[in-house]
Every structure is written in C-alpha cells, then in structure tokens.
Amino acid sequence: MHIISRKPLHEFSDKHPAAKTPLDTWWAEVKRANWGSFADVKEVFGSADVVAGNRVIFNIGGNKYRLVVKVAYRSGTVYVRFVGTHAEYDKIDVKTV
C-alpha cells in the first residue's frame, strides 16, 4: 500500500516517544500489504475497526494510541487522517477527519 503521509506519525512520535516503535511497525506492515477490502486489513490487524467512508481505526502501542486512516482500496492508497492518544481520539468525529 502507498501511505500518505508519514509526517503526522513522526510529529506524534516526537511528542510521544513510546509510540515510535509501534507506529514504525504499523508503517512497515502496511507498506508490504496489498489490501483489496477491509477483510484483508482484519487478517493482519485483528483489532482494527471500520467506520463510514472507508476509515479504519487502529489500536497502536497496546491500545495506548489510536490511528485513523482512510483507505482507497482500488488505488492501494492509505491516507493518515489522525494519530493521537485515546483522550484526543475521544474528541474527534472519526467519520469526518
């Protein structure tokens, strides 16, 4: 998959160093992936959830952080929409980020 963009992950890791390794692991897994549907995502990331608009929510770092992406399955593109703590996640509308 092609991921756009890594910058928010780096910025978040700078503020939350404990998130760096789990985010790097997520990045590596997704770069190697070729998802055709959410079922493919679930095979690798069993705790992932899907919401409206092909947005997928990942638990990162033992569920300490949340990552929301929008997946364009046909083009093989993953757009990072949000990365944050659970408290920050609780303040967003996942369907519109």
N, CA, C and O atoms as a MOPAC input file, in Angstrom:
PM7 MOZYME 1SCF
protein

 N      0.85100 1    -1.17900 1     0.00000 1
 C      0.00000 1     0.00000 1     0.00000 1
 C      0.89700 1     1.24300 1     0.00000 1
 O      2.00500 1     1.23600 1     0.53600 1
 N      0.39600 1     2.27100 1    -0.59900 1
 C      1.07700 1     3.56600 1    -0.60300 1
 C      0.44800 1     4.40200 1     0.51100 1
 O     -0.76900 1     4.58300 1     0.54600 1
 N      1.28600 1     4.91100 1     1.42200 1
 C      0.77400 1     5.63100 1     2.59000 1
 C      1.07100 1     7.12200 1     2.45300 1
 O      2.19900 1     7.52300 1     2.16600 1
 N      0.03900 1     7.93000 1     2.66200 1
 C      0.16300 1     9.39100 1     2.63000 1
 C     -0.34200 1     9.91600 1     3.97400 1
 O     -1.53000 1     9.73000 1     4.23900 1
 N      0.37400 1    10.49800 1     4.77400 1
 C      1.78300 1    10.76100 1     4.74000 1
 C      2.39100 1    10.34900 1     6.07400 1
 O      1.68200 1    10.13100 1     7.05600 1
 N      3.69100 1    10.24800 1     6.09200 1
 C      4.38400 1     9.81800 1     7.30500 1
 C      4.59500 1    10.97300 1     8.29300 1
 O      4.82800 1    10.74400 1     9.48000 1
 N      4.51300 1    12.18700 1     7.80700 1
 C      4.79000 1    13.35900 1     8.64600 1
 C      3.97600 1    13.38200 1     9.94200 1
 O      4.56200 1    13.61400 1    11.00000 1
 N      2.64300 1    13.15400 1     9.92000 1
 C      1.89900 1    13.18800 1    11.18400 1
 C      2.36100 1    12.11700 1    12.17500 1
 O      2.29400 1    12.31600 1    13.38800 1
 N      2.82600 1    10.98700 1    11.65300 1
 C      3.31900 1     9.92800 1    12.53800 1
 C      4.61900 1    10.35200 1    13.20300 1
 O      4.81600 1    10.11600 1    14.39500 1
 N      5.51000 1    10.98100 1    12.43200 1
 C      6.76800 1    11.48400 1    13.00200 1
 C      6.50400 1    12.57600 1    14.03500 1
 O      7.10000 1    12.58100 1    15.11200 1
 N      5.62200 1    13.48400 1    13.70200 1
 C      5.31600 1    14.57100 1    14.64100 1
 C      4.73400 1    14.02200 1    15.93800 1
 O      5.07700 1    14.49300 1    17.02300 1
 N      3.85600 1    13.02800 1    15.82800 1
 C      3.27600 1    12.43400 1    17.02600 1
 C      4.34300 1    11.69100 1    17.82700 1
 O      4.36500 1    11.77500 1    19.05500 1
 N      5.22200 1    10.96700 1    17.14400 1
 C      6.29900 1    10.22700 1    17.81500 1
 C      7.25400 1    11.16000 1    18.54400 1
 O      7.78400 1    10.81100 1    19.59900 1
 N      7.47400 1    12.34300 1    17.98400 1
 C      8.34200 1    13.31400 1    18.65200 1
 C      7.75700 1    13.73100 1    20.00000 1
 O      8.49300 1    13.94400 1    20.96300 1
 N      6.43400 1    13.84400 1    20.06200 1
 C      5.76500 1    14.23300 1    21.31000 1
 C      5.53700 1    13.04800 1    22.24000 1
 O      5.47000 1    13.20800 1    23.45900 1
 N      5.42100 1    11.86100 1    21.65800 1
 C      5.13400 1    10.63700 1    22.41000 1
 C      6.12300 1     9.55600 1    21.97100 1
 O      5.77800 1     8.69800 1    21.15800 1
 N      7.35900 1     9.59000 1    22.50700 1
 C      8.40000 1     8.66000 1    22.05700 1
 C      8.01700 1     7.17900 1    22.16600 1
 O      8.50600 1     6.36100 1    21.38800 1
 N      7.16500 1     6.83200 1    23.10400 1
 C      6.75800 1     5.43000 1    23.24900 1
 C      5.94200 1     4.94700 1    22.05000 1
 O      5.78600 1     3.74200 1    21.85300 1
 N      5.42700 1     5.86700 1    21.25800 1
 C      4.62700 1     5.49900 1    20.08700 1
 C      5.48500 1     5.22800 1    18.85100 1
 O      4.98600 1     4.67900 1    17.86800 1
 N      6.75500 1     5.60000 1    18.88300 1
 C      7.59300 1     5.49200 1    17.68600 1
 C      7.70000 1     4.06400 1    17.16600 1
 O      7.41600 1     3.81800 1    15.99400 1
 N      8.09500 1     3.13200 1    17.99800 1
 C      8.27600 1     1.75400 1    17.53200 1
 C      6.97400 1     1.14300 1    17.03100 1
 O      6.96700 1     0.55800 1    15.94800 1
 N      5.85700 1     1.25400 1    17.78000 1
 C      4.61300 1     0.68600 1    17.24700 1
 C      4.15200 1     1.34800 1    15.94600 1
 O      3.61500 1     0.66900 1    15.07000 1
 N      4.35100 1     2.65000 1    15.80700 1
 C      3.97200 1     3.31800 1    14.55800 1
 C      4.87800 1     2.88800 1    13.40200 1
 O      4.41000 1     2.70500 1    12.27800 1
 N      6.16900 1     2.72800 1    13.67800 1
 C      7.08700 1     2.24400 1    12.64100 1
 C      6.71900 1     0.82700 1    12.21000 1
 O      6.79700 1     0.49000 1    11.02800 1
 N      6.31800 1     0.00000 1    13.17300 1
 C      5.89600 1    -1.36900 1    12.86100 1
 C      4.63800 1    -1.34800 1    12.00500 1
 O      4.54700 1    -2.08200 1    11.02000 1
 N      3.66600 1    -0.51200 1    12.37100 1
 C      2.44000 1    -0.38100 1    11.57900 1
 C      2.79200 1     0.03700 1    10.15300 1
 O      2.30300 1    -0.55100 1     9.18900 1
 N      3.64400 1     1.05600 1    10.02400 1
 C      4.04200 1     1.56900 1     8.71300 1
 C      4.63700 1     0.44800 1     7.85200 1
 O      4.25700 1     0.28100 1     6.69300 1
 N      5.56500 1    -0.31100 1     8.42100 1
 C      6.22400 1    -1.38400 1     7.66600 1
 C      5.22100 1    -2.44200 1     7.21100 1
 O      5.28200 1    -2.91300 1     6.07600 1
 N      4.30500 1    -2.81200 1     8.09400 1
 C      3.28000 1    -3.81000 1     7.73800 1
 C      2.39200 1    -3.31600 1     6.60200 1
 O      2.10200 1    -4.05700 1     5.66300 1
 N      1.97100 1    -2.07900 1     6.69100 1
 C      1.04900 1    -1.53600 1     5.69200 1
 C      1.75700 1    -1.34400 1     4.35000 1
 O      1.15600 1    -1.57500 1     3.30100 1
 N      3.02200 1    -0.92600 1     4.36800 1
 C      3.77700 1    -0.76200 1     3.12000 1
 C      3.86900 1    -2.08100 1     2.35500 1
 O      3.83700 1    -2.08800 1     1.12500 1
 N      3.98200 1    -3.19200 1     3.07600 1
 C      4.08400 1    -4.51700 1     2.44700 1
 C      2.73300 1    -5.06200 1     1.99800 1
 O      2.67000 1    -5.98700 1     1.18900 1
 N      1.66300 1    -4.49400 1     2.51800 1
 C      0.31900 1    -5.03500 1     2.28700 1
 C     -0.21000 1    -4.68900 1     0.89800 1
 O      0.27000 1    -3.77600 1     0.22700 1
 N     -1.20900 1    -5.45000 1     0.50100 1
 C     -1.95000 1    -5.17800 1    -0.73400 1
 C     -3.41600 1    -5.46200 1    -0.43400 1
 O     -3.94500 1    -6.51400 1    -0.79300 1
 N     -4.06100 1    -4.51100 1     0.22800 1
 C     -5.43400 1    -4.70500 1     0.67200 1
 C     -6.42500 1    -4.47200 1    -0.46100 1
 O     -6.34400 1    -3.48200 1    -1.18900 1
 N     -7.36200 1    -5.40800 1    -0.59200 1
 C     -8.43700 1    -5.24000 1    -1.55000 1
 C     -9.74400 1    -4.89500 1    -0.87900 1
 O    -10.68500 1    -4.41900 1    -1.51400 1
 N     -9.78800 1    -5.14900 1     0.44100 1
 C    -11.00500 1    -4.88500 1     1.21300 1
 C    -10.64100 1    -4.82900 1     2.69000 1
 O     -9.50800 1    -5.11200 1     3.08000 1
 N    -11.62900 1    -4.45700 1     3.50300 1
 C    -11.38800 1    -4.40700 1     4.94500 1
 C    -11.07300 1    -5.79200 1     5.49700 1
 O    -10.34900 1    -5.90600 1     6.48600 1
 N    -11.59500 1    -6.83300 1     4.88800 1
 C    -11.29200 1    -8.19700 1     5.33900 1
 C     -9.78500 1    -8.45400 1     5.30200 1
 O     -9.25600 1    -9.14600 1     6.17200 1
 N     -9.09800 1    -7.91000 1     4.31400 1
 C     -7.64200 1    -8.05400 1     4.22600 1
 C     -6.95000 1    -7.32900 1     5.37700 1
 O     -5.95400 1    -7.81700 1     5.91100 1
 N     -7.46900 1    -6.18300 1     5.75300 1
 C     -6.92100 1    -5.42600 1     6.88400 1
 C     -7.06000 1    -6.25700 1     8.15500 1
 O     -6.11400 1    -6.36900 1     8.93400 1
 N     -8.23900 1    -6.83700 1     8.36300 1
 C     -8.52300 1    -7.61700 1     9.57600 1
 C     -7.62200 1    -8.83700 1     9.70600 1
 O     -7.32900 1    -9.27000 1    10.82100 1
 N     -7.17900 1    -9.39900 1     8.58400 1
 C     -6.28800 1   -10.55600 1     8.64200 1
 C     -4.98400 1   -10.21600 1     9.33700 1
 O     -4.42100 1   -11.04900 1    10.04700 1
 N     -4.50400 1    -9.01500 1     9.14000 1
 C     -3.23000 1    -8.59100 1     9.72300 1
 C     -3.43300 1    -7.84400 1    11.03400 1
 O     -2.68100 1    -8.04000 1    11.98900 1
 N     -4.44500 1    -6.99300 1    11.07900 1
 C     -4.72700 1    -6.16700 1    12.25000 1
 C     -6.10000 1    -6.55400 1    12.78400 1
 O     -7.10400 1    -5.91600 1    12.46600 1
 N     -6.13400 1    -7.59500 1    13.59200 1
 C     -7.39400 1    -8.14900 1    14.08100 1
 C     -8.23900 1    -7.19600 1    14.89700 1
 O     -9.45900 1    -7.35200 1    14.95500 1
 N     -7.62000 1    -6.21000 1    15.53200 1
 C     -8.39200 1    -5.28100 1    16.36500 1
 C     -8.84500 1    -4.04100 1    15.59500 1
 O     -9.48600 1    -3.16200 1    16.17100 1
 N     -8.52500 1    -3.96000 1    14.31100 1
 C     -8.92900 1    -2.79700 1    13.50900 1
 C    -10.44500 1    -2.75400 1    13.36600 1
 O    -11.11600 1    -3.78400 1    13.32100 1
 N    -10.96000 1    -1.53800 1    13.29600 1
 C    -12.39600 1    -1.32100 1    13.09100 1
 C    -12.58400 1    -0.42900 1    11.87500 1
 O    -11.72600 1     0.39400 1    11.55600 1
 N    -13.70800 1    -0.60100 1    11.20200 1
 C    -14.02200 1     0.23200 1    10.04900 1
 C    -15.23600 1     1.09600 1    10.37500 1
 O    -16.16600 1     0.65400 1    11.04900 1
 N    -15.21100 1     2.33300 1     9.88500 1
 C    -16.35400 1     3.23900 1    10.02500 1
 C    -16.66400 1     3.81200 1     8.64200 1
 O    -16.02800 1     3.44100 1     7.65600 1
 N    -17.61900 1     4.69400 1     8.57600 1
 C    -18.06800 1     5.27300 1     7.30400 1
 C    -16.91300 1     5.85000 1     6.49600 1
 O    -15.92300 1     6.33200 1     7.04600 1
 N    -17.06300 1     5.79100 1     5.20500 1
 C    -16.08300 1     6.41100 1     4.33100 1
 C    -14.77300 1     5.66800 1     4.23300 1
 O    -13.73800 1     6.28000 1     3.96800 1
 N    -14.79000 1     4.36200 1     4.43900 1
 C    -13.58200 1     3.53400 1     4.38700 1
 C    -12.50500 1     3.99400 1     5.36400 1
 O    -11.31300 1     3.82700 1     5.10500 1
 N    -12.92000 1     4.56400 1     6.46800 1
 C    -11.96600 1     4.92000 1     7.51200 1
 C    -11.74400 1     3.70800 1     8.40500 1
 O    -12.68500 1     3.01800 1     8.79500 1
 N    -10.47700 1     3.46700 1     8.71700 1
 C    -10.10400 1     2.32800 1     9.54300 1
 C     -9.40100 1     2.85800 1    10.78000 1
 O     -8.54600 1     3.74000 1    10.69900 1
 N     -9.77700 1     2.30700 1    11.92500 1
 C     -9.20600 1     2.70600 1    13.20800 1
 C     -8.28800 1     1.59100 1    13.68400 1
 O     -8.68600 1     0.42800 1    13.75300 1
 N     -7.05400 1     1.96100 1    14.01000 1
 C     -6.07200 1     1.01100 1    14.51500 1
 C     -5.73000 1     1.35500 1    15.95700 1
 O     -5.57600 1     2.52500 1    16.30700 1
 N     -5.61300 1     0.33400 1    16.78000 1
 C     -5.07800 1     0.48200 1    18.12700 1
 C     -3.56600 1     0.35100 1    18.00400 1
 O     -3.06700 1    -0.62700 1    17.44700 1
 N     -2.84900 1     1.32100 1    18.51600 1
 C     -1.39500 1     1.36400 1    18.38600 1
 C     -0.75900 1     1.30500 1    19.76800 1
 O     -1.24300 1     1.92700 1    20.71400 1
 N      0.32900 1     0.55100 1    19.87400 1
 C      1.08300 1     0.51000 1    21.12500 1
 C      0.31200 1    -0.10700 1    22.26600 1
 O      0.23700 1     0.46700 1    23.35300 1
 N     -0.26300 1    -1.27600 1    22.02700 1
 C     -1.01800 1    -1.93300 1    23.09400 1
 C     -2.26400 1    -1.16000 1    23.46400 1
 O     -2.67700 1    -1.14200 1    24.62300 1
 N     -2.86200 1    -0.51800 1    22.46800 1
 C     -4.10500 1     0.23600 1    22.64400 1
 C     -3.90900 1     1.54500 1    23.42100 1
 O     -4.86400 1     2.08600 1    23.97900 1
 N     -2.67700 1     2.04900 1    23.45400 1
 C     -2.41600 1     3.33200 1    24.11900 1
 C     -2.73900 1     4.51500 1    23.21000 1
 O     -3.04300 1     5.61100 1    23.68100 1
 N     -2.66700 1     4.27600 1    21.90600 1
 C     -2.86500 1     5.33600 1    20.93100 1
 C     -3.84400 1     4.85900 1    19.86700 1
 O     -4.10400 1     3.66400 1    19.72800 1
 N     -4.38200 1     5.82300 1    19.11700 1
 C     -5.30500 1     5.50000 1    18.02600 1
 C     -4.79600 1     6.13000 1    16.73800 1
 O     -4.28900 1     7.25200 1    16.72700 1
 N     -4.94300 1     5.38800 1    15.67400 1
 C     -4.57900 1     5.84600 1    14.34400 1
 C     -5.79200 1     5.65500 1    13.44300 1
 O     -6.34700 1     4.55900 1    13.35900 1
 N     -6.19800 1     6.72200 1    12.77300 1
 C     -7.33100 1     6.65800 1    11.84900 1
 C     -6.80200 1     6.94400 1    10.44900 1
 O     -6.12700 1     7.94700 1    10.21800 1
 N     -7.12000 1     6.05300 1     9.52900 1
 C     -6.71700 1     6.23900 1     8.14100 1
 C     -7.93500 1     6.10300 1     7.24200 1
 O     -8.94800 1     5.51800 1     7.62700 1
 N     -7.82200 1     6.64500 1     6.05600 1
 C     -8.83600 1     6.43000 1     5.02800 1
 C     -8.17400 1     5.57000 1     3.96000 1
 O     -7.08100 1     5.88600 1     3.49100 1
 N     -8.83300 1     4.48900 1     3.57900 1
 C     -8.24200 1     3.55600 1     2.62900 1
 C     -8.96900 1     3.64000 1     1.29000 1
 O    -10.19200 1     3.52200 1     1.21600 1
 N     -8.19000 1     3.84600 1     0.24300 1
 C     -8.70000 1     3.77300 1    -1.12700 1
 C     -8.21200 1     2.42900 1    -1.67300 1
 O     -7.10900 1     2.33000 1    -2.21000 1
 N     -9.03400 1     1.41400 1    -1.53000 1
 C     -8.62300 1     0.05300 1    -1.86900 1
 C     -8.25700 1    -0.09500 1    -3.34100 1
 O     -7.28300 1    -0.77500 1    -3.66200 1
 N     -9.00000 1     0.51500 1    -4.22700 1
 C     -8.73800 1     0.36600 1    -5.67000 1
 C     -7.37200 1     0.90600 1    -6.07200 1
 O     -6.67000 1     0.30100 1    -6.88300 1
 N     -7.00200 1     2.04200 1    -5.50400 1
 C     -5.70700 1     2.63200 1    -5.85900 1
 C     -4.57800 1     2.15500 1    -4.95400 1
 O     -3.41000 1     2.43600 1    -5.22100 1
 N     -4.91600 1     1.43400 1    -3.88600 1
 C     -3.89200 1     0.95000 1    -2.96600 1
 C     -3.26500 1     2.05900 1    -2.14600 1
 O     -2.06900 1     2.03100 1    -1.85700 1
 N     -4.07900 1     3.03600 1    -1.77300 1
 C     -3.57100 1     4.19500 1    -1.04100 1
 C     -4.21100 1     4.28900 1     0.33600 1
 O     -5.41800 1     4.10400 1     0.49500 1
 N     -3.37300 1     4.58200 1     1.32800 1
 C     -3.81900 1     4.76400 1     2.70600 1
 C     -3.47900 1     6.19500 1     3.10700 1
 O     -2.32100 1     6.60600 1     3.04200 1
 N     -4.48300 1     6.94500 1     3.51900 1
 C     -4.30500 1     8.34600 1     3.91400 1
 C     -4.39200 1     8.44900 1     5.43200 1
 O     -5.41900 1     8.11400 1     6.02100 1
 N     -3.32600 1     8.90700 1     6.05900 1
 C     -3.34400 1     9.10800 1     7.50800 1
 C     -4.22800 1    10.31200 1     7.79400 1
 O     -3.96900 1    11.41100 1     7.30300 1
 N     -5.27300 1    10.10400 1     8.58900 1
 C     -6.22500 1    11.17300 1     8.90300 1
 C     -6.06300 1    11.68600 1    10.32900 1
 O     -6.33200 1    12.85400 1    10.60600 1
 N     -5.61700 1    10.80300 1    11.24400 1
 C     -5.49400 1    11.19700 1    12.65000 1
 C     -4.58200 1    10.20600 1    13.35600 1
 O     -4.64400 1     9.00200 1    13.10400 1
 N     -3.74300 1    10.71500 1    14.23300 1
 C     -2.99900 1     9.88500 1    15.17700 1
 C     -3.00000 1    10.63500 1    16.49700 1
 O     -2.71700 1    11.83200 1    16.54000 1
 N     -3.32100 1     9.92700 1    17.57700 1
 C     -3.39700 1    10.60000 1    18.86400 1
 C     -3.60000 1     9.64800 1    20.01600 1
 O     -3.67700 1     8.43000 1    19.84900 1
 N     -3.68500 1    10.23700 1    21.18300 1
 C     -3.97600 1     9.46500 1    22.39000 1
 C     -5.46900 1     9.14200 1    22.40500 1
 O     -6.23600 1     9.65000 1    21.58700 1
 N     -5.86000 1     8.29700 1    23.33900 1
 C     -7.28400 1     7.99200 1    23.45900 1
 C     -8.08600 1     9.24000 1    23.82400 1
 O     -9.19600 1     9.43500 1    23.33000 1
 N     -7.52700 1    10.07300 1    24.68000 1
 C     -8.23000 1    11.30600 1    25.07000 1
 C     -8.43800 1    12.20900 1    23.85800 1
 O     -9.51000 1    12.79300 1    23.69400 1
 N     -7.42400 1    12.32700 1    23.01400 1
 C     -7.55300 1    13.13800 1    21.79800 1
 C     -8.54700 1    12.50000 1    20.82600 1
 O     -9.34300 1    13.19200 1    20.19000 1
 N     -8.48700 1    11.19000 1    20.72300 1
 C     -9.39200 1    10.45100 1    19.83000 1
 C    -10.85200 1    10.65500 1    20.23100 1
 O    -11.72700 1    10.79200 1    19.37600 1
 N    -11.09800 1    10.67200 1    21.52300 1
 C    -12.46800 1    10.84200 1    22.01400 1
 C    -13.07700 1    12.19100 1    21.61900 1
 O    -14.29600 1    12.35500 1    21.66500 1
 N    -12.24300 1    13.14900 1    21.23400 1
 C    -12.72200 1    14.48900 1    20.89000 1
 C    -12.98200 1    14.68000 1    19.39300 1
 O    -13.45700 1    15.73800 1    18.98000 1
 N    -12.67800 1    13.67500 1    18.58400 1
 C    -12.84600 1    13.84500 1    17.13700 1
 C    -14.07300 1    13.08900 1    16.63400 1
 O    -14.59900 1    12.20300 1    17.30700 1
 N    -14.50700 1    13.45800 1    15.45300 1
 C    -15.54300 1    12.70900 1    14.75100 1
 C    -14.83000 1    11.87400 1    13.69200 1
 O    -14.41200 1    12.39100 1    12.65600 1
 N    -14.70000 1    10.60100 1    13.95900 1
 C    -13.93800 1     9.70200 1    13.09300 1
 C    -14.46700 1     9.71100 1    11.66000 1
 O    -13.70600 1     9.51300 1    10.71400 1
 N    -15.74000 1     9.93400 1    11.50600 1
 C    -16.35200 1     9.89200 1    10.17100 1
 C    -15.95800 1    11.07000 1     9.29200 1
 O    -16.12100 1    11.02400 1     8.07300 1
 N    -15.43800 1    12.13200 1     9.91400 1
 C    -15.12900 1    13.33100 1     9.13100 1
 C    -13.66400 1    13.75000 1     9.15200 1
 O    -13.28900 1    14.67500 1     8.43100 1
 N    -12.83100 1    13.10800 1     9.94700 1
 C    -11.41200 1    13.50300 1     9.95300 1
 C    -10.74100 1    13.07200 1     8.66800 1
 O     -9.54800 1    13.31300 1     8.48400 1

